[in-house]
Amino acid sequence: MSRRGRVSLGERVYRSMRRDLAAGALAPTERLGEERLADAYGVSRTPVREALARLLADGLVERHGDGLYPYRPRVDELGDLYELRMVLEARGIRRCRGELSHDQLAVRRELGVWRRLREDPPDPGAELVSADEQFHATLLAAAGNTALADALATVHARVRPIRSLDVPTADRIATMTADHIAIAEHILAGDLAAALNLLLAHIDRSRTHVLARAQQALELTKLGQALRD
């Protein structure tokens, strides 16, 4: 998933702004004005405008009445969303304990994807988040209930902005990859109890990191407000 080589000016500004949003370098209480950002990044307003449009689509910035601002997390909502995610994904495993079974081909495809990623680890960023979401969505859809999969897609969309701010370490990416491989292998082996236990532990670890990142962003917001007052 790594992209090496030359990238456009707009892409570089986009990546720089994503990184600065993750680090809290762009205060959540300050409007993201194109002219000020162009000066800060040493570019014209055009690549800044392009970057802001992409960040808005990512959910990393939000539109207020007077312009664009960094996304402000709602910590209590995130906790509820992760609880819902655990309920949905656990149900996908549990419903296949009887006569139903997972779509083995779909699970094998995801297993192949993550075995390849084990050999060539992805960089942190939107592509990693997308691959992770795809793994969980595929496993739930493979359980045969499209309504559950649709509900999970909604949860992913609402959690994605904060997940995108998080920059996991190489060790965390390796753990995510190992978890995905083991969960898929357990499902294919018919050991659904082991798959369920690992899946819930895996989601709980993700929740811990995301809530910590959201709390950090919230504290930055409060600090910014205090400084302005």
VENJOBEL-V999040 format. One record per residue. N is the residue number from 1. SS is DSSP state (h for helix, s for strand, l for the rest). PSI is psi as a letter, one per 30 degrees, with the letter a starting at -180 (* if undefined). D_LAST is the distance of its C-alpha to the last C-alpha in Angstrom with 1 decimal. Layout:
n=N ss=SS psi=PSI d_last=D_LAST
n=N ss=SS psi=PSI d_last=D_LAST
This chain:
n=1 ss=l psi=f d_last=43.9
n=2 ss=l psi=k d_last=42.8
n=3 ss=l psi=j d_last=42.7
n=4 ss=l psi=l d_last=44.0
n=5 ss=l psi=a d_last=44.9
n=6 ss=l psi=k d_last=43.3
n=7 ss=l psi=l d_last=40.4
n=8 ss=l psi=l d_last=39.1
n=9 ss=h psi=e d_last=36.2
n=10 ss=h psi=e d_last=34.4
n=11 ss=h psi=e d_last=35.1
n=12 ss=h psi=e d_last=33.8
n=13 ss=h psi=e d_last=30.5
n=14 ss=h psi=e d_last=30.3
n=15 ss=h psi=e d_last=31.1
n=16 ss=h psi=e d_last=28.6
n=17 ss=h psi=e d_last=25.7
n=18 ss=h psi=e d_last=26.9
n=19 ss=h psi=e d_last=26.9
n=20 ss=h psi=e d_last=23.4
n=21 ss=h psi=e d_last=22.1
n=22 ss=h psi=e d_last=24.1
n=23 ss=h psi=f d_last=22.7
n=24 ss=l psi=g d_last=19.0
n=25 ss=l psi=f d_last=19.1
n=26 ss=l psi=j d_last=17.7
n=27 ss=l psi=k d_last=14.2
n=28 ss=l psi=f d_last=14.4
n=29 ss=l psi=f d_last=11.3
n=30 ss=l psi=k d_last=12.9
n=31 ss=l psi=k d_last=15.8
n=32 ss=l psi=i d_last=19.1
n=33 ss=l psi=k d_last=20.4
n=34 ss=h psi=e d_last=24.1
n=35 ss=h psi=e d_last=24.1
n=36 ss=h psi=e d_last=21.3
n=37 ss=h psi=e d_last=22.9
n=38 ss=h psi=e d_last=26.3
n=39 ss=h psi=e d_last=25.4
n=40 ss=h psi=e d_last=23.9
n=41 ss=h psi=g d_last=27.1
n=42 ss=l psi=h d_last=29.5
n=43 ss=l psi=l d_last=31.0
n=44 ss=l psi=l d_last=31.5
n=45 ss=h psi=f d_last=29.6
n=46 ss=h psi=e d_last=32.5
n=47 ss=h psi=f d_last=32.2
n=48 ss=h psi=e d_last=28.4
n=49 ss=h psi=e d_last=29.2
n=50 ss=h psi=e d_last=31.9
n=51 ss=h psi=e d_last=29.7
n=52 ss=h psi=e d_last=27.0
n=53 ss=h psi=e d_last=29.8
n=54 ss=h psi=e d_last=31.1
n=55 ss=h psi=e d_last=27.8
n=56 ss=h psi=e d_last=27.3
n=57 ss=h psi=e d_last=30.9
n=58 ss=h psi=f d_last=30.2
n=59 ss=l psi=g d_last=27.3
n=60 ss=l psi=f d_last=24.9
n=61 ss=s psi=l d_last=22.8
n=62 ss=s psi=l d_last=22.3
n=63 ss=s psi=k d_last=22.3
n=64 ss=s psi=a d_last=19.7
n=65 ss=l psi=f d_last=20.4
n=66 ss=l psi=g d_last=18.9
n=67 ss=s psi=a d_last=20.3
n=68 ss=s psi=k d_last=20.5
n=69 ss=s psi=l d_last=18.0
n=70 ss=s psi=k d_last=18.9
n=71 ss=l psi=k d_last=20.5
n=72 ss=l psi=j d_last=18.5
n=73 ss=l psi=l d_last=21.0
n=74 ss=l psi=j d_last=22.0
n=75 ss=h psi=e d_last=23.4
n=76 ss=h psi=e d_last=25.4
n=77 ss=h psi=e d_last=27.1
n=78 ss=h psi=e d_last=28.0
n=79 ss=h psi=e d_last=29.9
n=80 ss=h psi=e d_last=31.8
n=81 ss=h psi=e d_last=32.7
n=82 ss=h psi=e d_last=34.1
n=83 ss=h psi=e d_last=36.1
n=84 ss=h psi=e d_last=37.5
n=85 ss=h psi=e d_last=38.4
n=86 ss=h psi=e d_last=40.3
n=87 ss=h psi=e d_last=42.2
n=88 ss=h psi=e d_last=43.2
n=89 ss=h psi=e d_last=44.3
n=90 ss=h psi=e d_last=46.1
n=91 ss=h psi=e d_last=48.0
n=92 ss=h psi=e d_last=49.1
n=93 ss=h psi=e d_last=50.8
n=94 ss=h psi=e d_last=52.2
n=95 ss=l psi=f d_last=53.8
n=96 ss=l psi=g d_last=56.0
n=97 ss=l psi=f d_last=57.6
n=98 ss=l psi=b d_last=60.4
n=99 ss=l psi=f d_last=62.5
n=100 ss=l psi=l d_last=59.6
n=101 ss=l psi=l d_last=58.7
n=102 ss=l psi=l d_last=56.1
n=103 ss=l psi=j d_last=56.9
n=104 ss=h psi=e d_last=58.1
n=105 ss=h psi=e d_last=58.0
n=106 ss=h psi=e d_last=54.3
n=107 ss=h psi=e d_last=53.5
n=108 ss=h psi=e d_last=55.8
n=109 ss=h psi=e d_last=54.0
n=110 ss=h psi=e d_last=50.6
n=111 ss=h psi=e d_last=52.3
n=112 ss=h psi=e d_last=53.6
n=113 ss=h psi=e d_last=50.3
n=114 ss=h psi=f d_last=48.6
n=115 ss=h psi=e d_last=51.6
n=116 ss=h psi=e d_last=51.3
n=117 ss=h psi=f d_last=47.6
n=118 ss=h psi=e d_last=48.6
n=119 ss=h psi=e d_last=50.6
n=120 ss=l psi=i d_last=48.1
n=121 ss=l psi=k d_last=44.6
n=122 ss=l psi=l d_last=42.0
n=123 ss=l psi=l d_last=38.8
n=124 ss=l psi=k d_last=35.5
n=125 ss=l psi=a d_last=34.0
n=126 ss=h psi=e d_last=34.7
n=127 ss=h psi=e d_last=38.5
n=128 ss=h psi=e d_last=38.4
n=129 ss=h psi=e d_last=36.4
n=130 ss=h psi=e d_last=38.8
n=131 ss=h psi=e d_last=41.8
n=132 ss=h psi=e d_last=40.5
n=133 ss=h psi=e d_last=39.9
n=134 ss=h psi=e d_last=43.4
n=135 ss=h psi=e d_last=45.0
n=136 ss=h psi=e d_last=43.7
n=137 ss=h psi=e d_last=44.3
n=138 ss=h psi=e d_last=47.8
n=139 ss=h psi=e d_last=48.7
n=140 ss=h psi=e d_last=47.6
n=141 ss=h psi=e d_last=49.5
n=142 ss=h psi=f d_last=52.5
n=143 ss=l psi=f d_last=52.7
n=144 ss=l psi=g d_last=53.8
n=145 ss=l psi=j d_last=51.2
n=146 ss=h psi=f d_last=49.4
n=147 ss=h psi=e d_last=47.2
n=148 ss=h psi=e d_last=45.8
n=149 ss=h psi=e d_last=45.2
n=150 ss=h psi=e d_last=43.5
n=151 ss=h psi=e d_last=41.1
n=152 ss=h psi=e d_last=40.3
n=153 ss=h psi=e d_last=39.5
n=154 ss=h psi=e d_last=36.9
n=155 ss=h psi=e d_last=35.3
n=156 ss=h psi=e d_last=35.3
n=157 ss=h psi=e d_last=33.6
n=158 ss=h psi=f d_last=30.7
n=159 ss=h psi=f d_last=30.3
n=160 ss=h psi=e d_last=31.0
n=161 ss=h psi=e d_last=27.4
n=162 ss=h psi=e d_last=26.3
n=163 ss=h psi=e d_last=29.8
n=164 ss=h psi=f d_last=29.5
n=165 ss=h psi=f d_last=26.4
n=166 ss=l psi=k d_last=28.4
n=167 ss=l psi=j d_last=30.6
n=168 ss=l psi=k d_last=33.5
n=169 ss=l psi=l d_last=35.6
n=170 ss=h psi=e d_last=39.2
n=171 ss=h psi=e d_last=40.2
n=172 ss=h psi=e d_last=38.2
n=173 ss=h psi=e d_last=39.8
n=174 ss=h psi=e d_last=43.2
n=175 ss=h psi=e d_last=42.7
n=176 ss=h psi=e d_last=41.7
n=177 ss=h psi=e d_last=44.8
n=178 ss=h psi=e d_last=47.1
n=179 ss=h psi=e d_last=45.8
n=180 ss=h psi=e d_last=46.6
n=181 ss=h psi=e d_last=50.0
n=182 ss=h psi=e d_last=50.9
n=183 ss=h psi=e d_last=49.8
n=184 ss=h psi=e d_last=51.9
n=185 ss=h psi=e d_last=54.8
n=186 ss=h psi=e d_last=54.8
n=187 ss=h psi=e d_last=54.8
n=188 ss=h psi=f d_last=57.7
n=189 ss=h psi=f d_last=59.6
n=190 ss=l psi=g d_last=59.2
n=191 ss=l psi=i d_last=57.3
n=192 ss=h psi=f d_last=54.6
n=193 ss=h psi=e d_last=53.7
n=194 ss=h psi=e d_last=52.7
n=195 ss=h psi=e d_last=50.9
n=196 ss=h psi=e d_last=48.9
n=197 ss=h psi=e d_last=47.9
n=198 ss=h psi=e d_last=46.7
n=199 ss=h psi=e d_last=44.9
n=200 ss=h psi=e d_last=42.9
n=201 ss=h psi=e d_last=42.1
n=202 ss=h psi=e d_last=41.1
n=203 ss=h psi=e d_last=38.7
n=204 ss=h psi=e d_last=37.2
n=205 ss=h psi=e d_last=36.5
n=206 ss=h psi=e d_last=34.8
n=207 ss=h psi=e d_last=32.7
n=208 ss=h psi=e d_last=31.6
n=209 ss=h psi=e d_last=30.5
n=210 ss=h psi=e d_last=28.7
n=211 ss=h psi=e d_last=26.9
n=212 ss=h psi=e d_last=25.8
n=213 ss=h psi=e d_last=24.5
n=214 ss=h psi=e d_last=22.7
n=215 ss=h psi=e d_last=21.0
n=216 ss=h psi=e d_last=20.0
n=217 ss=h psi=e d_last=18.5
n=218 ss=h psi=e d_last=16.6
n=219 ss=h psi=e d_last=15.2
n=220 ss=h psi=e d_last=14.2
n=221 ss=h psi=e d_last=12.4
n=222 ss=h psi=e d_last=10.5
n=223 ss=h psi=e d_last=9.8
n=224 ss=h psi=e d_last=8.7
n=225 ss=h psi=e d_last=6.2
n=226 ss=h psi=e d_last=5.1
n=227 ss=h psi=e d_last=5.4
n=228 ss=h psi=e d_last=3.8
n=229 ss=l psi=* d_last=0.0
